[in-house]
Amino acid sequence: MKTIFNKMVQDELIDRIKTLDEHSTGQWGKMNLYQMTKHCTMWDEWVLGKNNPTYKQTFLGWMFGGRVLKGMVKDDAPLKRNMPAGKMHTVKEKVGNLEAQKKIWADLIADYKQYSNPNFVHDFFGKMTREEIGILAYKHSDHHLRQFGA
């Protein structure tokens, strides 16, 4: 199974990020390309523990998150289209510096080689193992890259 902690997988994702350009259009969802890249940088910063995030699982997550997570990380199946982004990772601004955002995102992907965030708690899935984080982080990036044809 692919994991963000594998150097070859990181390189693959970074190469795919580099292919994104102003002609890349979303195949599903409401985000435009800039919003997607910003969303992904915010999400990876959160997982990596950048900027001292606060972690708290929602009540619905506490009730159902563990079972949903097990289904998501059990195989190589990609994430389904049109999954909700979550309120804390929704990007309102529609325009910004796409090239800068791509660089930040690629650098964050590379930062997973030094992953150490024992405090991470997903807002829906709750406390996750390192293996679950690696698989989900890969699937999250893959999902959005596929969304924009990369």
N, C-alpha and C positions, 0 to 999 in steps of 0.2 A: 504494500500500500504506500502511496506517495505521502511524504511528510515534509513540512517546511524545514525540518532540521537536517535534511539531506542536501549537501552542497550542489549536486547535479540538479536537483529539483529547484533550488534557489536560482541557479544559473538559467534554467529553463524559464522560470517566471520572469526574471529580469529581462531576458531576451524578448519575451512576449510583451512586456510593458513598453520596451523600446519601439515596438512596431505600431503602437497607438499613435494616431495623428488626427488632424482636424477632419479627416474624411471618415474616421471610425464612427459608426453609428450604432446605437443600441438596438439589439434584436428583441428586447423585452424590457419591461420596467419603466419607471418614470424619470430616472436620473439621466442627465446628459453626460458626456464624456468627462468634463471637468468635475462635475459633482461625484461621479463614480470614483475618479482617482483620489479626490479629497476624502471621500468616504473611506476608501481603503487605507489611506495613510492614517486617518483618525483611528480606524479599527486596529491596525497593526501597532500604533503607538499605545493604545489601550492594553492590548495583549502583552506587549513588551514591557509595560509599566513606565512608559515615558511620561513626564509631566505630572507625576504623583497622582494617578487616578484613584478614585474611590470605587471600591468594588462592593456590590450588594446584589444579591439574587432577589428577583421579584417573587411575589407569592405564587403566581402561576408557574414560574420556573421551578420553584421549590416543589410544587405539586407534580409537574409533568416533565420538567427539563431533563432529568436523568434518563428517562425512557426514550425521549426524542433523540438525545445525544447518542445513545447506544445504537439507534437505528441509522444515524448519519455517519458514524465512523466505523461501521461493521464491514464495509466493502469499498470498492473503488468508484461506486456510482457517484456521479457529480450531483451537486446541490440542485434542487428543482428551481425552475424559473419563477420569478415574481415572489420570492420569499421576502417578508418584510424586513426592512433595514434596522429597525429599532430606533426609538426616539433619540437616543443620545448620539447616534451616528448618522443622523439625517443632515444633509448639507443644503442650506437655503440658497446661498449665492450660486448663480448659474454661470458666471464667468470668472475667470482667473487665469493665472499663468500655468498653462497645461504642462509645459516643459519642466518648470520648476517642480510641479506636483509629481510628475513622473519620476524625477530624480529622487525626491524625498521618498517616494514609495519604494523604488528600487533599493535605496540605501537601507530602508527598514527591513526589506526582505533579507538583505545581507546580514543585518543585525541579529537575525535568528540564530546565527552560528554561535553567538555568545548568550543564548537565552538563559536567563535566570530570573524568574519572577514567581517565587513561591507563594506570593500573596494573591495571585490572579484568581478571580472568581467571575465566571461569565454571568452576565445579568439574567440569562434564562437557564443555562445549563448547570450553573453552580460550579463547585470545585471540580477541576478536571485533572486527569493525569497528564504528564508530559506527552505521552503518546497521543492522547486525545487532542491536546492542543496542537500538536504538530500536524495531525491529519486535518483537523478543522481549519487551521490557518491556511494550509495548502488549498483545501476545497473552497475556502472563501475567496482567495485570490483567483483561483481557476474559474470560479463561477462568474466573477466580474470581468475577467479577461475574455471568456467565451461570450459574455453578454455583448461585448463590443468587437467581436470577431477576431480576437487575438489569441 
